[in-house]
Amino acid sequence: MAEEKQFFMTEEGKKKLEDELNDLITVRRPEVVERIKIARDFGDLSENSEYDSAKDEQAFVESRISQIETMLRYAVIIENDENVSDIVQLGKTVKFVELPDGDEEEYQIVGSAEADPFEGRISNDSPMAQSLLGKKVGEEVTVVTPGGELEVRITEVK
């Protein structure tokens, strides 16, 4: 039997997924079922765009429910070792400056289920996180990204 993928996440991320799942099951799913019932009443299903749209949405909702259930089933809650404060680890926030221009950036390294680069959360599977994990404050690191190599110096881990 194949080993299932683990989904690393914070307690907050798990709660968000549980809330989304609850909303999908208790609100969105019944709304879509109702839309399908109404669309059926419009007649010929072969040329009924409302019916097609509702069925597409139903497929999306059911797919997302299945995806979230799998992520929650194989969730691994990130717990940091508070005694190790200067090493970049999953769940911690790392601040660094780009070399040589000095642009400062800050990201929290989270599991793929919670990743949202626009909110400052990057996946532990990303090239950036892979380059930073295990490094210490003060270290200079070469980060290989799709856009090329980037030199950074880690300034803070929290």
N, C-alpha and C positions, 0 to 999 in steps of 0.2 A: 504494500500500500504506500502510495506517495506521501511524503511528509508535507503537511500543510504549512503555508507561509504564515509567519507570525506578523502581527500588526502592532508595532510599537506605538504607544500613545500615552499622553499625560492623562491624569484623572479627569481634568477639565475637557480634554478632547473626547474621552469616552462618554462623558455626560452629554456633550453636544450631539454625538452620534445617537445615543439613546433617545434624546429629545427629538431628533430628526426622524428616527424610526417610528416613534410614537405618533408623530404628526402624519407621517405617510400612511400608517395603518388606520388611524382613527379619523383623519380628516380627508386627506387627498384621495385615498382609495375609494371611500364612499362617494365623494364628489364625482370621480371619474365614472363609477358605475352608474350614477344618476345621469350623467351626460350621455352615456351610451344608451340608456333607456329612452331618453328624450329624442336622441338622434334617430333611433329605430322608428319612432313614430312619424318621421319625416317621409317615410316611404322607401323607394328603391335604394337599397344599400350600395349598389354598384356605382352610383353617381352621387353619393351622399358625403360631402366633404366634412360635415360635422361629425358623422360617424367615424370616418377615417381619422380625423384629428383626435377624437376621444379614444379610439383604439390605440393610436400611437402614444398618447399620454399614458394610457393604461400600461402599455409595454414598458415605458420609461419608469413609471412608479414601481411596478413589480420587479424590474431589474434592480432599481436602487434599493428596494427593501431587501432583496436577496444579497446584494453587495454589502449592505450595512450589517445584516445578520452574520455574514461570514466574518467581517472585520471584528465584530464584537465577540464572536465565538473564539477567535484566535487572538484576541487582544492580549498584549503584554504591557502592563502598566510600567512606565518609566519611573524608577526610583533612583535618585542620585545619592552618591556617597558624599554627605556634607563635609566630611573630613578632607576631601580632595577638592579644594576650591579653585586651584589654578590650572586644572587640566580640562580641556574641552571634552565633554561627554554628551551623550544623548540626553536631551531634556534641558540642558544648560543653554544659556545665552552667551554668545561670544561676540566681542567687539574687536574690530581690527582696523588698521589703516592700510590703504593701498600704497605700495611703494612704486615710484618715488614721489608721486604727487600728493600723498597725504590725505586722500579722501577717506572719511571714516564711515564704516558700515557696521551694522549690528543685526545678528540673526539668532533666533532660537532654533536649535537643532531638534527636530521632532520626527516621529515616524511618518511614513508616507500618507497615512490616513488623515493626518492633521496638517500636512504641508500647505502653506499659502504664502508664497514669496512676497505678495503685495502687502501682507500683514506681518512680514518679518519672520516667518516660520519656514525653514527649509527642511526638506526630507533628508534623513540620514543616508539615503541612497544616492543623493545628488553628488556630483563631482566636488562641489564646494565643501559640503559636509565631510565627504570621504577624506579630503585633504586636511581638514582641520581636526577631526576626531583624534584624540590621544595627544595632541600638541599642548604645550604650556604657554602661559603668559610670557611675552618677550620673544618667543620663537618667531623666526621668519619662515614662511611657508610658500611654496610654489603651488598655486591652485590651477589645475588644468580644466578649462571650461570649453564649451563648444566655440566660444569666440576667441580662444587662444589662452596662453598662460598669463597668470596674474600673480605678482609677488605681493604678499601681505605680511604685516607684523601683528601678532595677537597682542592686544593691549589690556583686555579684561575678560574674565570669565565669571559669570554669576548664575 
